[in-house]
């Protein structure tokens, strides 16, 4: 069911259905992650969004999914899913020219999921 207002919000029931579908499809199994480690979302600090708004020509935000490889404490190479965020101009062009910034200020869930709810599928706090 689509929301009839113009605020781009959706009903919680739709959000719960969409996020459950994501969790159920196991998109992250390619990274050999246990099911409990499936990326469910990203925590985005509002202070960082305000910083992005200072970009010259900023109108909107675009987020790209990426993979960062790193060596864990056991010396094993692991892939971390990242959300790379840029500002866009009025024509939806990425602001990635000279002097523009690309941000990686998100923290995936897990580990930062907060209390369990219908969106993250956690049964208890994380």
C-alpha positions in Angstrom: 0.0 0.0 0.0 1.5 3.3 -1.0 1.3 6.4 1.1 -1.0 9.0 -0.4 0.9 12.0 1.1 3.7 13.8 -0.6 6.3 13.3 2.1 7.9 10.2 0.5 7.1 8.1 3.6 5.8 4.6 3.4 3.7 2.6 5.9 5.6 0.7 8.5 4.0 -2.5 7.3 5.5 -2.0 3.8 8.9 -1.2 5.2 8.7 -4.3 7.4 7.7 -6.5 4.4 10.5 -5.1 2.2 13.2 -5.5 4.9 12.1 -9.0 5.8 12.2 -9.9 2.1 15.8 -8.6 2.0 16.8 -10.6 5.1 15.0 -13.8 3.8 16.8 -13.7 0.4 20.3 -13.9 2.0 21.9 -11.3 -0.3 25.1 -11.4 1.8 25.8 -15.1 1.6 28.3 -14.4 -1.1 30.6 -13.0 1.6 30.4 -16.3 3.6 28.8 -14.4 6.4 26.7 -16.3 8.9 23.0 -15.5 8.5 23.1 -13.5 11.8 25.7 -11.2 10.2 23.5 -10.3 7.2 23.7 -6.6 6.6 20.2 -5.3 7.4 20.8 -1.5 7.2 23.1 1.4 7.9 23.3 3.8 10.7 23.9 7.3 9.2 24.8 10.0 11.8 22.7 13.2 11.2 25.7 15.4 11.9 27.4 13.9 8.8 24.3 14.6 6.7 24.4 18.2 7.8 28.1 18.3 6.8 27.1 17.0 3.3 24.5 19.8 3.0 27.4 22.3 3.1 28.6 21.1 -0.3 28.3 23.8 -3.0 25.3 23.0 -5.3 23.9 20.3 -3.0 20.3 19.4 -3.6 20.0 15.6 -2.9 22.0 12.6 -1.6 22.9 9.5 -3.5 24.2 6.3 -1.9 26.2 3.7 -3.6 26.9 0.2 -2.3 30.5 -0.9 -2.2 32.8 -3.5 -0.8 35.9 -2.7 1.3 38.4 -5.5 1.8 40.3 -5.5 5.1 42.4 -7.9 7.2 40.6 -8.9 10.4 42.3 -9.6 13.7 42.9 -13.2 12.7 44.8 -12.2 9.5 41.9 -13.2 7.2 40.8 -10.9 4.4 37.1 -10.1 4.8 34.8 -8.0 2.7 32.7 -5.3 4.4 29.7 -3.8 2.6 29.8 0.0 2.7 27.4 2.8 1.8 29.3 5.5 -0.1 27.4 8.8 -0.1 27.7 11.8 -2.3 25.7 15.0 -2.8 23.9 15.6 -6.1 23.0 18.8 -8.0 19.6 19.8 -9.4 20.1 17.6 -12.5 20.9 14.6 -10.2 24.6 14.7 -11.1 27.0 13.4 -8.4 29.0 16.2 -6.8 32.4 14.4 -7.2 34.5 17.0 -9.0 37.5 18.9 -7.7 37.0 19.8 -4.1 33.9 17.8 -3.6 33.8 15.1 -1.0 32.7 11.4 -1.0 31.6 10.2 2.4 31.8 6.8 4.1 30.3 7.7 7.5 27.9 4.8 7.8 28.0 1.9 10.2 26.3 -1.3 9.1 23.7 -3.2 11.1 24.9 -5.5 12.5 26.7 -4.6 14.6 24.9 -1.3 15.3 21.2 -2.4 15.0 19.7 -1.0 18.2 16.7 -2.7 19.8 15.0 -5.5 17.9 12.0 -4.5 15.7 10.1 -5.4 12.6 12.7 -3.6 10.3 15.9 -5.2 11.6 14.4 -8.6 12.5 16.3 -8.8 15.8 14.6 -10.4 18.7 16.6 -8.5 21.3 18.9 -5.5 21.6 22.1 -5.6 19.7 
